[in-house]
């Protein structure tokens, strides 16, 4: 007979971990997109330049939404982060 050991579960832990990974991914995307600004700023491709800035705007909005979600759900984000 084998004893099945139940793994602990915490909604707070799952959401903190998910938010952490989301923030990291968004920050990476912001950094990599920002690195492309100069490339398209020096070219004559105004459409691509505009697309880069629009992308940065959306990424910053996403990060703000994540910040707002965490601020509105402080009870879920208590503990080590």
C-alpha positions as CSV (number, residue, x, y, z in Angstrom):
1,X,0.0,0.0,0.0
2,X,1.2,3.4,-0.9
3,X,0.4,6.5,1.1
4,X,-0.8,9.3,-1.2
5,X,0.5,12.6,0.0
6,X,-1.7,15.5,-0.8
7,X,0.2,18.4,-2.3
8,X,-0.5,21.7,-0.6
9,X,-2.5,24.3,-2.6
10,X,-2.8,28.0,-2.2
11,X,-4.8,30.3,-4.4
12,X,-2.6,33.2,-3.3
13,X,0.6,31.4,-4.2
14,X,-0.7,30.5,-7.7
15,X,-1.8,34.0,-8.4
16,X,1.4,35.6,-7.1
17,X,3.5,33.2,-9.2
18,X,1.3,33.9,-12.3
19,X,1.5,37.6,-11.8
20,X,5.2,37.5,-11.4
21,X,5.7,35.5,-14.6
22,X,3.3,37.9,-16.5
23,X,5.2,40.9,-15.3
24,X,8.5,39.4,-16.3
25,X,7.2,38.5,-19.7
26,X,5.7,42.0,-20.2
27,X,8.9,43.7,-19.1
28,X,11.0,41.5,-21.5
29,X,8.6,42.5,-24.3
30,X,8.9,46.2,-23.4
31,X,12.7,46.0,-23.4
32,X,13.0,44.1,-26.7
33,X,10.4,46.3,-28.4
34,X,12.1,49.5,-27.1
35,X,15.4,48.2,-28.6
36,X,13.7,48.3,-32.0
37,X,12.7,52.0,-31.7
38,X,16.0,53.2,-33.1
39,X,16.0,50.7,-36.0
40,X,12.7,52.0,-37.3
41,X,13.2,55.6,-36.2
42,X,16.1,55.9,-38.6
43,X,14.3,54.2,-41.5
44,X,11.7,55.7,-43.8
45,X,9.2,53.0,-42.7
46,X,6.8,55.3,-40.7
47,X,4.1,52.6,-40.5
48,X,6.5,50.2,-38.7
49,X,7.8,53.0,-36.5
50,X,4.2,53.8,-35.5
51,X,3.5,50.1,-34.9
52,X,6.5,49.9,-32.5
53,X,5.2,52.8,-30.5
54,X,1.6,51.4,-30.5
55,X,3.0,48.1,-29.2
56,X,4.9,49.8,-26.4
57,X,1.7,51.6,-25.5
58,X,-0.3,48.4,-25.3
59,X,2.4,46.7,-23.3
60,X,2.5,49.5,-20.8
61,X,-1.3,49.3,-20.6
62,X,-1.1,45.6,-19.9
63,X,1.4,46.2,-17.1
64,X,-0.9,48.9,-15.6
65,X,-3.8,46.4,-15.7
66,X,-1.7,43.9,-13.8
67,X,-0.8,46.5,-11.3
68,X,-4.4,47.5,-10.9
69,X,-5.5,43.9,-10.5
70,X,-2.9,43.3,-7.7
71,X,-3.9,46.6,-6.0
72,X,-7.6,45.6,-6.1
73,X,-6.9,42.1,-4.8
74,X,-4.3,42.8,-2.1
75,X,-5.6,39.9,0.0
76,X,-4.5,37.5,-2.7
77,X,-1.0,39.0,-3.0
78,X,0.1,39.0,0.6
79,X,3.2,37.1,1.5
80,X,6.5,36.7,-0.2
81,X,6.6,37.9,-3.8
